[in-house]
Structure formats: structure tokens, C-alpha cells
Amino acid sequence: MNISILVFLPLLGAALSIMTGSVLRRPRLASTGAVLAAVATAAGALSLAARTGFGGPVRIPWIPGVTDFILAPDTLSMTIVMVVTLIGGLIVIYSLEYMKYYDGLGRYWSLLLVFIGAMCGLVLSGSMLQMFFFWEIVGVCSYSLIGFEIGNPKAGKSGLKAFITTKIGDVGLLAGILLLYSASPSKSFEFSVIQREAAQGLIGPRVLLLAGFLLLAGAVGKSAQLPLHVWLPDAMEAPTSVSALIHAATMVNSGVYLMARMQPVFGQFASWTAALMWIGTLTALAGSLMACFARDLKRLLAYSTISQLGIMMFGVAAGSGLASSLHLANHAVFKALLFLAAGAVIHETGTREIAAMRGLFKKMPVTAVAFGAGVLALCGFPPFNGFFSKEMVLEAGISGGFLLASVVVTAASTLTVFYALNTFGRIFLGDVSPAAAESHEVRPAMLAPLVVLAAGTLTSWVAVRFVSGGELGAYQLLNETRQSSALPLGITALCVGTLMLLAYGRQPETLSKGLAEAAQTGFYFDQVYSRIMAALGRAGGAAAATLEYGMTDGITNVLASVERAAQWVSDGIDSGIDGLIALVTYRGEGVAEQATDGIDASIDRAIWSVTSVGEHALRRVADAIDRALSRSGNWMVDEAYALGRKSRSLHTGDANHGLVGVLAGLVALTVIVLLERGL
């Protein structure tokens, strides 16, 4: 077994799922196949993680003369692979019950498995071009699963918003990749080659710095950092199982992974480091503020995810890839737990509004305990996993001399304690609300993953030996945390956050009404972007109108000029003839009079003929141009209507069927080619 099994086994499972679920109409068989594929992938990841070299590297001829298909596992990539496969397997099991009454399960299973395989391919890629290929596949899966409910136009619009927003960053990422390729003396896309040539000074510093900022743009979009964070809260229109896997535990970590992978190359530039650090720091603060005043449970968890991703970015900028990677893994565990527990609550109450939930501890005690474990880990209470990794991140910031940014991150952590504890109290404590009156504990298929992940919040930090490549053990981590200079900051955040809860309780708006209003509108980012898009639309319309009227006026002016020129020529010829007549008359009036009359009449007829023919020809040209413009206008209108119909299919999710078919075909083709190559 080699590492490629982790990429191609889920893809093969996806092809079988779409065939059995959507083509053969056997949803139960599709569900069974999806679970087997996900569990087998997780088992394969565990087996390979225990091997030296992780079953790699693997190199397969791919694009001749450009790049090979390369899988190059290392500690960083295998850490994320373990997160993707293990949590992905649990979420597939959870979905058996949660997605039971949804239509289109074949499409759901296939997209989920394609995502798992593509996410493994993304982090295992040894080539930047190959990584971008998988980067786009996970983005397509995200879009399709956000708009999974075809009958929900809001879900379709949210998927489209996520797709477009992340593409803004993806343009920068692709430009940065191509820039590094063009600047590489060996013309290589391979990470190892780029890193070696950069370290040897073979790539100029200006090119490296520009490429660093372009790659940062891609990371900002994918990991929902300011100012491209606006897509993630709206992505909560996806089924909660999708939110847990893609929009909390895995895909949103792609940007953090990319920055950690390239930090040895770009970390030498103070401007790049400062940009990454303050983007992460301000995102952490803004995300926690928006979570404090959120009224929708899933959107609150989305804002929390944005904040925690900012903390990871801060850790990368501070120079501690280990702290960032450990927090990434720990966060994946407790945030997936929080989303799945929230999904259980929403499944039973039928609402996402926090104000409508109350007293659920009496109805769903196991779910309540699991959610509580996730909350304590998110806050950073010892001995939960979030405590250890967050302390490592703050320690890296202080050790690196980034004191101000560390204080801001501590403030974000303080707000995290406040909103997390407050959310637990509002949902699970107190008298039972009407919406929760008929609630009960969920079935074992949904409950078992909660129990496993809740246990993980207490134990996943022990995996620090694996995450560090054997350099740091669990016992050593305990000692370092106890002696950490950042420990007072962490304790301060826990104490102040708890005091804020006691002071403001169930009414966080009393903190500041103005701040609450701004935070509930997402600090007006969406409004600003809407106005920018409206302004661009008006500018485009004005430009089109100006072009249209300008062409019409131009043709009219040309015709008038031609007519004036013809008249001028006619007048000139008449004057010349008159002069000739006068001369002839002077020499001999009698002889020339009859000839002159004949010549004058002939000239007039000739001029009239030329002018008439020319004017008629010009008018025919003008009519032809007018008809061409009319046809062009009609064509543009028809194309606009067609584009509108396509856009509506994107908004409503109808395009997902064709998209899944294309993905399944590509998967089948890939598997056939690889089998022919003897993989």
C-alpha cells in the first residue's frame, strides 16, 4: 500500500456512489458504499501514519514537460490527512441518520467522498500546480454542497457567493504559482525545488515577495480571513454535516496549510510576516466580536471558526508551524464536535435561532455533555486540547517579540470564553422552551461520533509527538506549558471571559449597542461589497450605452460630412464651369453658347447622378450597419437571457446534477488511466 490509496480510494467510492445512488436509484446501497469507502480510507491513513516515510513519495507521469503527479507526504501533510480522513469517516457515519430524509443522497455521498480524496490530494501534493488542481476541486465540492438543497434558492445563492469570493483569492494564488514557476531557473512547480532555489538565492527577492503576497491572497480567500471572510457565515446554508467537515474542520484549513508550507520561503520578509500576522490577529478579534452577538447557532459557530483560523495564521506568522499545526488539529476535533452537536439540536428543535432553544440538557443530556466538552476546549480550559495548543501559539507570539498582536489575540480569546459559555447556557440550561418540548436524544448513528469527538477533546493533544515529528512528547508539552510565559495571558482570558458572562449573561447587546449593531451586520463588509458591485454594474451599463449611442451618432455624422463634401464638390465644379463659360463667351459668344448649354446640362446630370448614387450607397451602408447593430443587440439580449437562465440554475442548485456527472466521469477516467499505468 502506498500513499496514493488515500486519494484514489475515496474518488473510486464517489464514482460508485453516484452510479448506485443517482443512476441505479439504490440510495441504501450508495450509503453503505460511502461508509465503507470512508472507513477504509481512515483505516488506510492510520496504517500509513505508522510507517516510516508514510508510504511515499509517489511520482507518476502527468503533464509531459511541465510537472509529474507527485505525492510527497511529510509530518505537516499527514497531520491534516489524519484530520480529514478520521473526522470525515465519523461525519459520513453521522450523515446516515442526519441526511436520511434528504433527496439526492447519491449526489451527496459522491461529493463528500470526492472532497475527502481531493483534500488529501491537496495537502499531499508535491507540485504547486497539482495542489492548485485539488484546491479548485474542493472549492467546487464546497459550492455544490452548500447549494445541495435544490429547492432552497438561498442555499444556491450562498454557494455562488462562496464560490465567487474564494475565486478572488484563487486568482492571486494561481498568479503567484505561475510567477514562481517563471522565476525558477529549472522551471519547476515542485515545492521542494522552489524552496531549495529560494534558499540558494536563485530566485530574486522582489519576485519572492510579490509571489508571497499573491499566495497570501489565496490563503485569505480559502481560510475566510479579512476581508474575504464574508462567504463562510452564508455557507451555513449547507447541511450541518457538510459545515462540520468542510467549513470547520478541513477545507478552511487549506490556507493555513499553504502559509505553513511556504513560511520558510517567505518568512524572511518582514512585510509579508507583518501582513500575515495582522490579518490573522484582526480576523481573530473581528470573528469573536461577531460571534458574541450572533443569533443563529450555525452562524455563531462560523464566526468562531473564522476567529480560530485567524489565531492559526498568527501562529504561522510568529514562526511556530508546530503550534499552528497542533491548534489546527485540535480545533478540527472540537469544532467538528460543536457543529455535529448543533446539528443534533437543530434536528430535534427544527430551528437555528438560539433564542428559541432552552432547557435542552433535560431532553438531550448526552448531546449537552458533548457540546459542553467542545465549549470548554474552544475556551481553552485545561485539560482540554484547546488549552495546550492556544498556549503554544501565544508563547510563539511573545517569544517572537509580537507583544501587541499577542495581547489582541488574548482579547479575542477572552471574548471566545464569553460567547462560548453564554451559548451553552442559553441552549441547554433553564426551563424547556416550546421549541424543545418534543425533543429527545438522537439516534446512535448521530450520537456515536459525538462521543468519540468529545473524548478527542481530552486526548488529541497527546498526538503532539506525531505532529512534531517526534521532537516533542506529551510529558514535555505539559512541562513547557506549565513554564510558559504566555500562561498568565491564557488564565487572564479565562477569568475575564467568565466575569463578563456573569455580568452580561443572556443579554450580550448591553456590552455596547453600537458595537452589537455593527457586529450583527458583519461590520458592514457585505454592504460595502454590494455597493461596489452596484457601482460597477452602473458603470458598465453607462459604458455600454455610451458605446451604443456613440456608434449611432458617429454614423450619422459621417453621412452628414459626406453629403456636405459632395455639395462642396458640386459647387466647385459649377463655379469652374461658370468661369469657363465666361471665357468662351468673351472669345466668341455665338460659337460657345449652344455648347455651353449642353455641357452645363450634362455636368448637372452627372453631378446629380454621382451625388444620388453616392448618397444611396451610403444610406444602404448605414442601413446595413444599423441592421448589424440590431442583430448584435438582439444576440446580446438572447445571450443575457441564456446567462440568466444558467445563473438561475446555479442559484437553485439545478446545475449540481450535471456537475456531479462531470466529476464522476473525471474520477472514472482517472482511475482507468492509473490502473493502466500499473499504480
C-alpha positions, 0 to 999 in steps of 0.5 A: 500500500502506498500513499496514493490509496488515500486519494484514489480510494475515496474518488473510486467510492464517489464514482460508485456512489453516484452510479448506485445512488443517482443512476441505479436509484439504490440510495441504501446501497450508495450509503453503505458504499460511502461508509465503507469507502470512508472507513477504509480510507481512515483505516488506510491513513492510520496504517500509513501514519505508522510507517516510516516515510508514510508510504511515499513519495509517489511520482507518476507521469502527468503533464509531459514537460511541465510537472509529474503527479507527485505525492510527497507526504511529510509530518505537516501533510499527514497531520491534516490527512489524519484530520480529514480522513478520521473526522470525515469517516465519523461525519459520513457515519453521522450523515446516515441518520442526519441526511436520511430524509434528504433527496439526492443522497447519491449526489451527496455521498459522491461529493463528500467522498470526492472532497475527502480524496481531493483534500488529501490530494491537496495537502499531499501534493508535491507540485504547486500546480497539482495542489492548485488542481485539488484546491479548485476541486474542493472549492467546487465540492464546497459550492455544490454542497452548500447549494445541495438543497435544490429547492432552497434558492438561498442555499444556491445563492450562498454557494455562488457567493462562496464560490465567487469570493474564494475565486478572488483569492484563487486568482492571486494564488494561481498568479503567484504559482505561475510567477514562481514557476517563471522565476525558477531557473529549472522551471519547476512547480515542485515545492521542494525545488522552489524552496531549495532555489529560494534558499540558494538565492536563485530566485530574486527577492522582489519576485519572492515577495510579490509571489508571497503576497499573491499566495497570501491572497489565496490563503485569505480567500480559502481560510475566510480571513479579512476581508474575504471572510464574508462567504463562510457565515452564508455557507451555513446554508449547507447541511450541518454535516457538510459545515462540520467537515468542510467549513470547520474542520478541513477545507478552511484549513487549506490556507493555513496549510499553504502559509505553513508550507511556504513560511520558510520561503517567505518568512524572511520578509518582514512585510509579508510576516507583518501582513500575515500576522495582522490579518490573522490577529484582526480576523481573530478579534473581528470573528469573536466580536461577531460571534458574541452577538450572533443569533443563529447557532450555525452562524455563531459557530462560523464566526468562531471558526473564522476567529480560530483560523485567524489565531492559526495564521498568527501562529504561522506568522510568529514562526511556530508551524508546530503550534499552528499545526497542533491548534489546527488539529485540535480545533478540527476535533472540537469544532467538528464536535460543536457543529455535529452537536448543533446539528443534533439540536437543530434536528430535534428543535427544527430551528437555528435561532438560539433564542428559541432553544432552552432547557435542552440538557433535560431532553438531550443530556448526552448531546449537552455533555458533548457540546459542553466538552467542545465549549470548554476546549474552544475556551481553552480550559485545561485539560482540554486540547484547546488549552495546550495548543492556544498556549503554544501559539501565544508563547510563539507570539511573545517569544517572537517579540509580537507583544501587541498582536499577542495581547489582541489575540488574548482579547479575542480569546477572552471574548471566545470564553464569553460567547462560548459559555453564554451559548451553552447556557442559553441552549441547554440550561433553564426551563424547556422552551416550546421549541424543545418540548418534543425533543429527545436524544438522537439516534446512535448513528448521530450520537456515536461520533459525538462521543468519540469527538468529545473524548478527542477533546481530552486526548488529541493533544497527546498526538503532539509527538506525531505532529512534531515529528517526534521532537516533542512528547506529551510529558514535555508539552505539559512541562513547557506549558506549565513554564510558559510565559504566555500562561498568565495571558491564557488564565487572564482570558479565562477569568475575564471571559467568565466575569463578563458572562456573569455580568452580561449573561443572556443579554450580550447587546448591553456590552455596547449597542453600537458595537452589537449593531455593527457586529450583527451586520458583519461590520458592514463588509457585505454592504460595502461589497454590494455597493461596489458591485452596484457601482460597477454594474452602473458603470458598465451599463453607462459604458455600454450605452455610451458605446451604443449611442456613440456608434449611432451618432458617429454614423450619422455624422459621417453621412452628414460630412459626406453629403456636405463634401459632395455639395462642396464638390458640386459647387466647385465644379459649377463655379469652374464651369461658370468661369469657363463659360465666361471665357468662351463667351468673351472669345466668341459668344455665338460659337460657345453658347449652344455648347455651353448649354449642353455641357452645363446640362450634362455636368448637372446630370452627372453631378446629380447622378454621382451625388444620388448614387453616392448618397444611396450607397451610403444610406444602404451602408448605414442601413446595413450597419444599423441592421448589424447593430440590431442583430448584435443587440438582439444576440446580446439580449438572447445571450443575457437571457441564456446567462440568466437562465444558467445563473438561475440554475446555479442559484437553485442548485439545478446545475449540481446534477450535471456537475456531479456527472462531470466529476464522476466521469473525471474520477472514472477516467482517472482511475482507468488511466492509473490502473493502466499505468500499473499504480 
